[in-house]
Amino acid sequence: MFNKRKPSQVPHDAEKDAFQPHLHSRHRAGRVWLLVFQVSTLIGIVALSALLYNVANAAFGYAAIENKVDPASLSINGIPLEQLHPLDLTYILQEHVSEGLFRKFAREKPMEEYSREEIYDLVMRWVVQPQVVETWTLFDSLAHRDEIMRQAAEKYPQARIFFRSWLTSQFLTTPQSSKPEFAGVRTAILGSLWTILITLLFAFPVGVGAAIYLEEYTIDTPLNRIIQTNINNLAGVPSIIYGILGLAIFVRLLEPLTSGALFGYVKDATTANGRTILSAGLTLGLLILPLIIINAQEAIRAVPGSLRQASLGLGATRWQTIWHHVLPSALPGILTGAILAVSRAVGETAPLVVVGASTFITFDPDGPFSKFTTLPIQIYQWTARPQAEFRNIAAAAILVLLALLLTLNASAVLLRNRFSRRL
């Protein structure tokens, strides 16, 4: 008879006694870390909620507005101002503004071509001249409405008191103005979109191309390790440094190119200036280039090596393998990195200030060689004003910036998910 192997011995009581305390300590450590993670998440939610509350608190609320000229005094034959014919509105405008200002309006566009809404807006802005004399926050407007009405009636008997949203369709479609009642963010939105477009057109192909070269073609050498280390370090360089770099290279050194003089865009070369959308986009492109390279490298590195070997084994060249197999598999991760990079570029202010973004501009950019401003610059300029009303429109502009950022990110996420489903 063969000897049967004895079953494994049950641990001794001494071993059990030594094991149990460690088990309890591990469970206790796990519960502690779970609590830490929950508290961290709660702090993040509270901080984000406080941010949104402060912005919304300033973007909505009661406002007291006084008119320099009573609109009722401008009625003609009993017809109120808002119902007058464009010819009557033009007559009122000509009678109440200076000849030089009226000629300025006529030089911009013949008065016959102005729509009724445009003429009415000119009359309100330059004749009636409404002025915000005081504003109240959203919380005070909801919690102390009766007290606000009583104080406003005593302090501003001629003013109109009404609940106002500073974020309106007119706010989105009008250019900047020195008066907060008529200021808008149209030029800033267009400037931001132009800048981000040039940034992506420059940084995305260059960054992905660099990542492909570093991951698929180079070998591990001291030189390549130095290059990789520098790319990782450049991702943490302060943005103001990139602004100084952009000022030296794109604004000054490459001024004929970035100003458009090289292509005949500027009629007088002596007035050419490199402080354009093109310079800003290229500067932000340099800023996010390390982020795109690093994220693209991680995405390419995550593609299984067996996929490359199978493609090469079937006779495909290295480039065919990269183009038809590696890149499609890595594209969702590459787009994720692009989303993070665009999120950083949209909110940058310091590099654009150095490059030469305008803080006050009233005309829309019409190309890469135009002068420009962006939403972060616009918000910065408004918050620096002493009038409280500019802080209200700055809060509204922050909401626009957040909506623009979420829209761009949502578009990139949908594009990424579309490519993920194809895999």
C-alpha positions in Angstrom: 0.0 0.0 0.0 1.2 3.4 -0.9 1.5 6.0 1.9 -1.1 8.7 1.5 0.1 12.3 1.7 -1.1 13.9 4.9 -3.3 17.0 4.5 -1.7 20.3 5.3 -1.4 21.0 8.9 -3.8 23.6 10.3 -1.9 26.7 11.5 -1.0 26.5 15.2 -2.8 28.7 17.7 0.3 30.9 17.9 0.3 31.6 14.2 -3.4 32.5 14.5 -2.7 34.8 17.3 0.0 36.5 15.2 -2.3 36.8 12.1 -5.4 38.2 13.7 -3.9 41.5 14.9 -2.5 42.3 11.4 -5.9 41.5 9.8 -7.7 43.9 12.0 -5.0 46.6 11.4 -5.3 46.2 7.7 -9.1 46.5 7.8 -8.8 49.6 10.1 -6.3 51.2 7.7 -8.6 50.5 4.8 -11.5 52.2 6.6 -9.3 55.2 7.5 -8.2 55.7 3.9 -11.8 55.3 2.7 -12.8 58.1 5.0 -9.9 60.2 3.7 -11.1 59.7 0.2 -14.7 60.5 1.0 -13.7 63.7 2.9 -11.5 64.8 -0.1 -14.4 64.3 -2.5 -16.7 66.2 -0.2 -14.2 69.1 0.0 -13.9 69.2 -3.8 -17.7 69.3 -4.1 -18.0 72.1 -1.5 -15.3 74.2 -3.1 -16.9 73.8 -6.6 -20.3 74.7 -5.2 -18.9 77.7 -3.4 -17.3 78.9 -6.7 -20.6 78.5 -8.7 -22.5 80.2 -5.9 -20.2 83.2 -5.9 -20.4 83.6 -9.6 -24.2 83.1 -9.8 -24.6 85.4 -6.8 -23.1 88.3 -8.8 -24.6 87.5 -12.2 -28.2 87.8 -11.0 -30.1 90.1 -8.7 -31.9 93.4 -8.4 -30.5 96.6 -10.0 -31.4 100.2 -9.7 -31.2 102.1 -13.0 -31.6 105.9 -13.6 -32.0 107.5 -16.9 -30.3 110.8 -17.7 -33.2 111.7 -20.0 -36.7 110.5 -19.3 -37.9 108.3 -22.3 -41.4 109.7 -21.9 -40.1 113.2 -22.8 -38.9 111.8 -26.2 -42.3 110.7 -27.3 -43.7 112.2 -30.5 -47.4 112.9 -30.9 -48.1 110.7 -27.9 -46.3 107.7 -29.4 -43.8 106.2 -26.9 -40.2 105.9 -27.7 -40.2 102.2 -28.1 -42.9 102.4 -30.8 -41.5 105.3 -32.9 -40.7 104.9 -36.6 -37.0 104.6 -37.5 -37.1 108.1 -39.1 -38.4 109.6 -35.9 -35.7 107.8 -33.9 -33.0 109.1 -36.3 -34.4 112.6 -35.8 -34.2 112.3 -32.0 -30.7 111.0 -32.2 -29.5 113.8 -34.5 -31.2 116.4 -32.2 -29.7 115.2 -28.9 -26.1 114.2 -29.8 -23.2 116.3 -31.2 -22.7 116.7 -34.9 -19.4 114.9 -34.7 -20.9 111.8 -33.0 -23.8 111.7 -35.5 -21.3 111.9 -38.4 -19.4 109.1 -36.8 -22.5 106.9 -36.9 -23.1 107.9 -40.5 -19.5 107.1 -41.5 -19.7 103.6 -40.0 -22.9 102.9 -42.1 -25.4 105.1 -43.9 -28.3 105.9 -41.6 -30.7 104.4 -44.1 -29.1 101.0 -43.6 -29.5 101.0 -39.8 -32.3 98.7 -38.6 -34.8 100.0 -36.2 -33.3 98.0 -33.4 -29.9 99.5 -34.1 -31.2 103.1 -34.1 -33.2 102.5 -31.0 -30.1 101.1 -29.3 -28.2 104.2 -30.2 -30.9 106.4 -28.8 -31.0 104.5 -25.6 -27.2 104.5 -25.3 -26.4 108.1 -26.2 -29.6 110.0 -25.5 -31.5 108.3 -22.7 -28.2 107.1 -21.2 -29.4 104.6 -18.5 -27.0 104.2 -15.7 -26.8 101.5 -13.0 -26.6 103.3 -9.7 -26.6 100.2 -7.4 -26.9 96.4 -7.6 -27.7 93.7 -5.1 -26.6 90.1 -5.0 -28.9 87.2 -5.8 -29.0 86.1 -2.2 -29.9 89.5 -0.9 -32.5 89.9 -3.7 -34.2 86.7 -2.7 -33.8 87.0 1.1 -34.3 90.8 1.6 -36.5 91.8 -1.3 -38.8 94.1 0.7 -36.0 95.9 2.5 -34.2 96.4 -0.9 -37.3 98.0 -2.4 -37.8 100.3 0.6 -34.2 101.5 0.6 -34.1 101.9 -3.1 -37.3 104.0 -3.2 -35.9 106.3 -0.5 -32.4 106.6 -2.0 -33.2 106.5 -5.7 -36.7 107.9 -6.2 -36.3 108.3 -9.9 -34.7 104.9 -10.6 -36.3 101.7 -11.9 -35.8 98.7 -9.6 -36.0 95.3 -11.3 -34.6 91.9 -11.1 -31.9 91.6 -13.7 -29.9 88.8 -15.3 -26.6 90.1 -16.5 -26.3 87.0 -18.7 -28.6 87.8 -21.6 -28.7 87.2 -25.4 -27.7 90.8 -25.9 -24.7 90.3 -23.6 -23.6 87.5 -25.9 -24.1 89.4 -29.2 -22.8 92.9 -28.4 -19.1 94.0 -28.3 -17.3 95.6 -25.4 -18.4 99.0 -24.1 -17.2 101.4 -21.5 -20.6 101.3 -20.0 -21.5 98.1 -18.2 -25.2 98.5 -19.2 -24.3 97.9 -22.8 -21.1 95.8 -22.6 -21.0 92.4 -24.2 -18.6 89.5 -24.8 -19.0 88.9 -28.6 -15.5 90.0 -29.5 -14.0 88.1 -26.6 -15.9 84.9 -27.6 -14.7 85.1 -31.2 -11.2 85.9 -30.1 -11.1 82.8 -27.8 -12.5 80.6 -30.6 -9.9 81.9 -33.1 -7.1 81.4 -30.6 -8.1 77.9 -29.6 -8.5 76.9 -33.3 -5.0 78.0 -34.1 -3.6 76.4 -31.0 -5.1 73.0 -31.8 -4.1 73.2 -35.5 -0.5 73.7 -34.4 -0.1 71.7 -31.2 -2.2 68.6 -31.9 -0.4 67.3 -35.1 3.0 68.3 -33.8 2.4 66.7 -30.4 1.0 63.5 -31.7 3.8 63.3 -34.3 6.5 63.8 -31.7 4.9 61.1 -29.5 4.8 58.6 -32.4 8.5 59.3 -33.1 9.5 58.9 -29.5 7.5 55.8 -28.9 7.8 53.9 -32.2 11.0 54.9 -33.9 13.6 55.9 -31.3 15.6 53.6 -29.1 16.7 54.0 -25.5 19.8 56.2 -25.7 21.1 58.9 -23.4 20.1 61.6 -25.8 16.5 60.3 -26.0 16.4 60.1 -22.2 17.4 63.8 -22.0 14.8 64.7 -24.5 12.1 62.9 -22.6 13.2 64.4 -19.3 13.0 67.9 -20.8 9.5 67.3 -22.2 8.3 66.2 -18.8 9.9 69.3 -17.2 8.4 71.6 -19.8 4.9 70.5 -18.8 5.4 72.2 -15.4 7.0 75.4 -16.6 4.9 78.5 -15.5 2.7 79.9 -18.3 4.3 83.3 -18.1 7.6 81.9 -19.4 5.8 80.7 -22.5 4.4 84.2 -22.9 7.9 85.7 -22.8 9.0 83.1 -25.3 6.1 83.9 -27.6 6.9 87.6 -27.3 10.5 87.1 -28.3 9.8 84.6 -31.2 6.4 85.2 -32.6 5.8 88.8 -31.9 9.3 90.2 -32.6 11.4 87.7 -34.5 8.6 86.5 -36.8 6.7 89.7 -36.9 6.4 89.8 -40.8 4.8 86.4 -40.6 2.5 86.8 -37.6 1.4 90.3 -38.6 0.4 89.3 -42.1 2.8 91.7 -43.8 4.6 88.8 -45.5 1.4 88.0 -47.3 0.4 91.5 -48.1 -2.3 91.6 -45.4 -0.9 94.9 -44.0 -0.9 97.7 -46.5 1.8 99.7 -44.7 4.7 97.5 -43.5 5.8 100.2 -41.0 2.6 99.7 -39.1 2.8 95.9 -38.9 2.5 94.5 -35.5 3.0 90.9 -34.4 0.5 91.1 -31.5 -2.2 89.1 -33.4 -4.3 86.0 -32.9 -1.7 84.0 -34.8 1.0 84.9 -32.2 -1.4 84.1 -29.4 -2.4 80.7 -30.8 1.2 79.6 -31.5 2.2 80.7 -28.0 -0.6 78.7 -26.4 0.3 75.8 -28.7 3.8 75.8 -27.2 2.2 75.9 -23.8 0.1 72.7 -24.2 2.5 70.9 -26.5 4.3 69.0 -23.7 0.9 67.9 -22.3 -0.2 66.5 -25.6 3.1 64.7 -26.2 3.1 63.1 -22.7 -0.6 62.0 -22.9 -0.2 60.7 -26.5 2.9 58.7 -25.4 1.0 57.1 -22.6 -1.9 56.2 -25.0 0.5 54.7 -27.6 2.4 52.8 -24.9 -0.8 51.3 -23.7 -1.4 49.6 -27.1 -0.5 45.9 -26.8 2.8 44.9 -28.4 1.2 41.8 -29.8 -0.9 44.0 -32.1 2.2 45.4 -33.6 3.9 42.0 -33.9 0.8 40.5 -35.6 0.7 43.4 -38.2 4.5 43.2 -38.9 4.2 39.4 -39.1 1.6 39.7 -41.9 4.0 41.8 -43.9 2.9 45.4 -43.0 5.5 48.1 -42.8 6.2 49.9 -39.6 4.3 53.0 -40.7 1.3 50.9 -41.9 1.2 49.2 -38.5 1.3 52.6 -36.8 -1.3 54.2 -39.1 -3.8 51.3 -39.3 -3.5 49.7 -35.9 -1.6 51.6 -33.3 -3.1 55.1 -33.8 -6.8 53.9 -34.0 -6.3 52.0 -30.7 -4.6 54.9 -29.0 -6.8 57.7 -30.4 -9.3 57.7 -27.5 -6.5 58.3 -25.0 -4.9 60.9 -27.3 -8.1 62.8 -27.5 -8.4 62.7 -23.7 -5.1 64.4 -23.4 -6.2 66.9 -26.0 -9.3 67.7 -23.8 -7.1 68.4 -20.8 -4.7 70.6 -22.8 -7.6 72.6 -24.4 -9.1 73.1 -20.9 -5.8 74.7 -19.8 -5.4 76.8 -22.9 -8.9 78.2 -22.8 -8.4 79.7 -19.3 -4.9 81.1 -19.8 -4.3 84.8 -19.2 -0.7 85.5 -18.4 0.8 84.4 -21.8 -1.8 86.4 -23.7 -1.1 89.6 -21.7 2.6 89.3 -22.5 1.9 88.6 -26.2 -0.3 91.6 -26.5 -4.0 90.8 -26.1 -6.1 93.9 -26.0 -8.0 94.7 -22.8 -10.5 96.9 -24.7 -11.5 96.2 -28.3 -14.8 96.8 -30.0 -14.4 95.2 -33.4 -14.6 91.5 -34.2 -11.5 89.5 -35.3 -11.8 88.5 -38.9 -8.7 86.3 -39.3 -5.5 85.1 -37.8 -3.8 88.5 -38.3 -6.4 90.5 -36.3 -6.0 92.2 -33.0 -7.8 90.3 -30.4 -9.0 89.8 -26.8 -10.2 86.6 -25.1 -12.7 85.8 -22.4 -10.1 85.5 -19.6 -8.6 88.8 -20.6 -12.0 90.4 -20.7 -12.9 89.1 -17.2 -9.6 90.3 -15.8 -10.1 93.8 -17.3 -13.6 94.0 -15.9 -12.7 92.8 -12.4 -10.0 95.5 -12.3 -12.6 98.3 -12.8 -13.7 100.2 -9.6 -17.4 100.2 -10.5 -19.4 97.4 -8.9 -21.4 96.9 -12.1 -18.4 95.6 -13.9 -18.1 92.8 -11.4 -21.6 91.7 -12.3 -20.8 91.5 -16.0 -17.5 89.8 -15.1 -19.5 87.1 -13.3 -21.7 86.7 -16.4 -18.6 86.4 -18.5 -17.3 83.7 -16.2 -20.5 81.7 -16.8 -20.0 82.1 -20.6 -16.4 80.9 -20.2 -17.5 77.9 -18.3 -20.2 77.1 -20.9 -17.7 77.5 -23.7 -15.2 75.2 -21.9 -17.9 72.6 -21.2 -19.0 72.7 -24.9 -15.5 72.2 -26.2 -14.9 69.4 -23.7 -18.3 67.7 -24.5 -17.5 67.8 -28.2 -14.1 66.2 -27.7 -15.6 63.5 -25.4 -18.3 62.7 -28.0 -15.6 62.4 -30.6 -13.5 60.2 -28.4 -16.4 57.9 -27.6 -17.2 57.7 -31.3 -13.7 56.4 -32.0 -13.8 54.1 -29.0 -16.9 52.3 -30.4 -15.1 51.7 -33.7 -12.4 49.6 -31.9 
